[in-house]
Amino acid sequence: MSPAAAEPANTAAIFWSESGERPADPATAEAVASDLAAGLAAARAAFPQLVLDEAVFIRHLARTMRAAAIPPGAVGALVAMDLYLACACLARLPEAASTLQARHGASIRAAMSKLLPRSEVAEAEQRLMASLLVGNASSPAKLQSYAGKAPLDRWLAVAAQNAALMWLRENRAQRRMQAAAAAEPPARGSTDPEIGFLKEKYRGEFERALADALARLPSRERVILRLHLVNGVTVEKIGKMLSVSQSTASRLLAAARQVLLEDIQQSLRERLNLPSDELASIAGMVASQIDLSLSNLLASK
């Protein structure tokens, strides 16, 4: 048997040993061996500068498929070239990280630019790359979870969007809540001490009513409120994410807030048997405090 003919068999043996599952049907096993050899050859042709040991890649492939519950027979449907690049990065091969950056950096930056100011994209991208390639003490490198079911470019775009949202949450939520608290006008006909008194007196009822109203709100409206109040995403960018105009996104945001206000006020009217003048003051308190209270509640979920 020639060395070229022996390679698929050796590749398959490594794969079966690592996956712990070999199909009983010889035809299926042969097809898997052929797909492994073809995928490896295509990956090496795509990245000749990345000299990755065959056994390292095949073991990585088998472990990844097992973790993602992908049956061995589906190996031919995976994006072998992208899995090879991910494995090379995790193995810290020279030029692997720079290849990943050159090949997919534009998609990462484009995804982040939909959510972040241009001045923050580069730093957020560096942070994402570190989490992809290295990880930290509490979380392994994120590339380990890439299973090859979709192209790496698409997977990285989703990871970049999630990283941008996390960046906004960590770097801007607190400043936004502080600004909202400072700019919040007093409710009509009520003084600040009065609102403070009502907040303390009915804090528990208000928080329960808010949580219940939020649970009843449709999921899209909850997402819009979270993006705007917690993550600090502008109405313009929310419109782009939803593929609607800025004015439509603004109306959706205002409508979601109004639905919550009316739901909370109705709940409080039903729960609290109070005179109409005190109910009016509570309604003013709800309108005054809704954004800050909602920000805190959404941020905790």
N, C-alpha and C positions, 0 to 999 in steps of 0.2 A: 504494500500500500504506500503510495507516495505521500510525502509530507503535506501537500496541499489537500489530499483526500482525508488525511488523519485529523486535520485541524477542526472540522465541524464536530467530529466525534468527541474530541477532547473538550471542546467548548461545551458541548451538551452535557458531558459527564460532570464538569464543574457546576453547571447550572442545576442539574438534578440533585447533586450533593447538597447544594446550598438551599434549594427550594424545599427539599424533603418530600417532593411529590412528583412522581413519574407516571405518565398515563400508561394504562395497560395496553392500549391499542398501539401496536408498532408503527402504524402509518402516522398516527398523531405525533408520536415521539420523533419520528423521522422529519416530519414537517416542522416541528419546533427546532430541531437541530439545524435544519436548513435556514429557518428564519433568523436564528441566532448568528449563524455565519454571515448571512447577507447583511444583517444589521451592523455587525462589527465591521465588515468590509466597507460599508457605506460611511460609517462614522470615521474610520481611519482616512478615507478618501476626502471627507469634508474637512478634517482637522489634521493634516499631516504634521503640523508643528507640535501636536500634543501626543507625545509618545507614552501612552497609558498602557500599563500591563494588562494583557487580555484577561487574566484571572481576576484582577481587581475589578474590572468593569463587569464581568459576568456575575461575580458574587454580589456586586452592588445592584445589578439588575434584578437578580433573583430575590434579594432581601427587600428591595423596593416593591416588587410585585407582590410578595407575600404580605407585606405591611398594608398595601392598598387593596388586598383581597382580589388581585387580578389573576385569573387562572393561567397556568403556563401556556395553554394553547393560544392565548391572546397576545403572545409576545410579538407576533408579526404586525399587530395593529398599533404598537407603541412607536413613538418618535425616537428611534434608536440614536440618531445623531445628537439630539438634544440631551438625551440621557447620558450619552458619552461625555458631552461637554460638562454637564453637571457633576458627573463622577470625577472628571479631571480637576474641576475646581475644588471639590471636597478632598481630593488626594493631594492638593496643594502643588500641582504640577506647574513648573515654570511656564509662563505665558497663558495659563488657563484663565486667570482672573481678567487679564487684559483682553483676552479673546471674548470673554463674556461681556465685558464692558463695551468693546467695539461693536459687537454683533447686536446687542440688545439695549445699550444705553439710551438710544433715541426713544425707544418705546417706553422705557421707564420714565424718562423726563417728560414725555408727552402726557403720560397718565398723571404724573404729579402736577403738571402745569394746569390741569383742569381744576385743581383744588388749592394749590399753594401760590402765593406771590412769587414772581420770577426770582426775586432776591433770596428766597428760601429753598429753591429747588435743589441747588447743588449740594447744600449741606444735608438735606433730607435724603438725597440720592446716596451720598457717602454712607450715611447711617444704615440705609437699606442694604447696600452692598456688604457692609460689615455683618449684618444679621444673616444675610444669605450665605456668606462664605465661612464665617467664623462662629457666630452665635455668641452665647455668653454662659455664665455659670448655671443659669436656670433654664436656658433654652438652647437646644442644639442648632447648628447651622440650618437655616430654613430650606436650603436646596435639597436637604435629605428627604423632604416630603414631596419633591417633584417626582411624579410617577410616570411621566411620558404619555399620558392619555390625551393631552392636548399639546400643541406646539409650545415650546418654552417661552417664546415671545409673548404669547397670550397669557400664560401663567404668570410671567413677570409683570405684565401690565396690571393684573389684578392685585398682585402683591404690592406693587407700587402705589396703587390707589388706597389700599388698606394702610400702608405705611404713611401716606400723606394724611389720612384721617387721624391716625394716631399722633402724628406730628402736630396737627392742629389742636387736638385734644390736650396734649401735654404742654404746648407752648403758648396757646392763645385762650383756652377756656377760662382760666382764672382771671386773666386781664379783662376778658369780655364780661364776665359776671360782675367784677368790681365796677366796671364802667356802667353796666346796666343798673347796678344798685345806686351809684352816684347820680345817674341821670334820671332815675325813675321819679316822675312828678307825683305829688300827693293826690289822692283821690278827691274828686270834686265834692266840696262841702265837708271835707274831713280834714282834721289837723294831723300832723305827724304823731303827736302823743296819742291821739285817738286810734290811729291805725296800729300803733305799737300795742295799745291796750287790747284791741280786738285780736291781733295776732296771738298774743299770749293766752287770751281767754279761750279762743277757738282754734288754737294751733292744731290739736289732734284731729278735730273734725275736718279742718281745711286740708290737712295732709292726706287723710283717708279719701276725701272727696276727689282730690287731685289725682291720686293713684288710681282710683276706680275709673275716673273719666279718661285717663290716659290709656287704661287697659281696654276701654270700649272704643277708642279712636282707631280707625283703620290703619293698617301697617304703613301705607305710603305716607300718611300725614304724620305718623310718629317719626318716620325716617327724616322727613323734611324738617320737623321741629328739632330733632337731634342734630342734624347737620348745621342748622342755623344757630341754635342757642348753645350747644355744647362744643361743636367743632369749629364754630366761627366761619362757616362757609357763607359767602355772600349770596344774595338772591340771584345775581347774574350767573354765578357758577352753578347754583342749584338748577336754574333753568337749563343750562347746558347739559347737566347730568341727566335731566328728565326729558331732554329734547323738546323743550317748550320755550316760549319767549320769556324775557325777564318779567314782563308785566303779568303773564300767566302764573309764573312761579311766585310772584309777590301776592297775587290773589289767593293762591293755594295756601301759602303760609298764613295769611290773614284769616282765611276761612277755618283752617285747623285751630288756630288760636281762639277764634270766636266760638267754635263748637265746644272746645274745652271750657271756656268761660261759662257758657250757658248750661253745660252739664253740671259743673261745679256748683253754680248758683242754685240750680234746681235741686241738687242733692242736699245742699245746706238748708234750703227752705223746707224740704221734707223731713230732715233730721232734727232741725231746731225750731221749736215752737216759740218764735220771737215776735215782738211788735214790728210793724212795718218799717218804722224809722231805723231800728237797729238792723233789720235785714238790708235796708238800703246802704247802711254804712258797711256791712259785711260785703255787699256786692262791690262797693268801691274798693275795699281792701283786696278782694280777689283780683279785680282789674289792675290794681296797682302792683301787686306782688307776683302775678302769674309767671312772668318771664324768668325772674330770678329763682322762684321755687321750682319751676319746671326744669330749669337748667340743672339745678342740684339733683332733682329726682332722676332725670335722664342720664346724668353723668355717673350716677351710682349703679346703673343697671348694666 
